[in-house]
Amino acid sequence: MNPIGLNTYVAVSAALFALGFLGVLLRKNTLVVYMCLELMLIASTLALAAFSHFNGTLDGNVFVFFILTIAAAEVAVGLAIIVALFRKRHTVQLEELNQLKH
């Protein structure tokens, strides 16, 4: 028996999502913002896996599998974009990456 209930999983997932959301809003470094976006993605997969477990189905687990597969490709593309921005602008600070403003 698992002594941890669904409410605990949902609370942890909501806390992780809120922490990631605040990080996206408040941080100025592109790498930290990117990590916070990934934290939000992991929080949603935790909730899906918990709902799947407590409903006794595998639907949520299948969604988690596809989400994590897409996230792996997203990490490669996102880091490549950040590296390209750093090579061109020599910074990863969001305030200094204002090329579209001109």
C-alpha positions as CSV (number, residue, x, y, z in Angstrom):
1,M,0.0,0.0,0.0
2,N,1.1,3.5,-0.8
3,P,0.5,5.8,2.1
4,I,0.9,8.9,-0.1
5,G,-2.4,10.0,-1.6
6,L,-3.3,11.7,-4.8
7,N,-3.6,15.1,-3.0
8,T,0.0,14.9,-2.1
9,Y,1.1,14.3,-5.7
10,V,-1.1,17.1,-7.0
11,A,0.2,19.5,-4.3
12,V,3.9,18.7,-5.2
13,S,3.1,19.0,-8.9
14,A,1.4,22.4,-8.3
15,A,4.3,23.6,-6.2
16,L,6.8,22.6,-8.8
17,F,4.8,24.2,-11.6
18,A,4.4,27.4,-9.6
19,L,8.1,27.5,-8.8
20,G,8.9,27.1,-12.5
21,F,6.4,29.7,-13.5
22,L,7.8,32.2,-11.0
23,G,11.3,31.4,-12.3
24,V,10.2,32.2,-15.9
25,L,8.7,35.5,-14.8
26,L,11.5,36.7,-12.5
27,R,14.8,35.4,-13.9
28,K,16.9,37.2,-16.5
29,N,19.2,34.5,-17.6
30,T,18.0,32.4,-20.6
31,L,19.5,29.2,-19.2
32,V,17.6,29.6,-15.9
33,V,14.4,30.5,-17.8
34,Y,14.9,27.3,-19.9
35,M,15.4,25.2,-16.8
36,C,12.3,26.7,-15.2
37,L,10.3,25.8,-18.4
38,E,11.5,22.2,-18.1
39,L,10.5,22.2,-14.4
40,M,7.0,23.2,-15.4
41,L,7.0,20.3,-17.9
42,I,8.1,17.8,-15.3
43,A,5.5,19.0,-12.9
44,S,2.8,18.3,-15.5
45,T,4.1,14.9,-16.2
46,L,4.2,14.1,-12.4
47,A,0.5,15.0,-12.2
48,L,-0.3,12.9,-15.3
49,A,1.5,9.9,-13.9
50,A,-0.2,10.3,-10.5
51,F,-3.7,10.5,-12.1
52,S,-2.9,7.5,-14.2
53,H,-1.8,5.5,-11.2
54,F,-4.7,6.4,-9.0
55,N,-7.2,5.7,-11.8
56,G,-5.7,2.3,-12.5
57,T,-5.1,3.1,-16.2
58,L,-2.0,3.5,-18.4
59,D,-3.3,6.5,-20.3
60,G,-1.4,9.0,-18.3
61,N,1.8,7.0,-18.5
62,V,1.5,6.9,-22.3
63,F,1.2,10.7,-22.3
64,V,4.2,11.0,-20.1
65,F,6.2,8.8,-22.4
66,F,5.4,11.0,-25.4
67,I,5.9,14.2,-23.4
68,L,9.4,13.1,-22.3
69,T,10.3,12.0,-25.8
70,I,9.3,15.4,-27.2
71,A,11.1,17.1,-24.3
72,A,14.4,15.4,-25.2
73,A,14.2,16.9,-28.7
74,E,13.2,20.2,-27.2
75,V,16.2,20.3,-25.0
76,A,18.5,19.7,-28.0
77,V,16.9,22.4,-30.0
78,G,16.6,24.9,-27.1
79,L,20.2,24.5,-26.1
80,A,21.3,24.9,-29.7
81,I,19.4,28.2,-29.9
82,I,20.9,29.4,-26.7
83,V,24.4,28.5,-27.8
84,A,23.8,30.3,-31.1
85,L,22.6,33.4,-29.3
86,F,25.6,33.3,-27.0
87,R,28.0,33.0,-30.0
88,K,26.4,35.9,-31.8
89,R,25.7,38.3,-28.9
90,H,28.2,37.1,-26.3
91,T,25.6,37.1,-23.5
92,V,22.7,35.0,-22.2
93,Q,21.0,37.8,-20.3
94,L,17.4,38.4,-21.5
95,E,17.7,42.3,-21.3
96,E,20.6,42.3,-23.7
97,L,18.9,40.1,-26.2
98,N,16.7,42.8,-27.6
99,Q,17.6,42.4,-31.3
100,L,13.9,42.4,-32.4
101,K,13.3,45.8,-30.8
102,H,15.3,47.7,-33.5
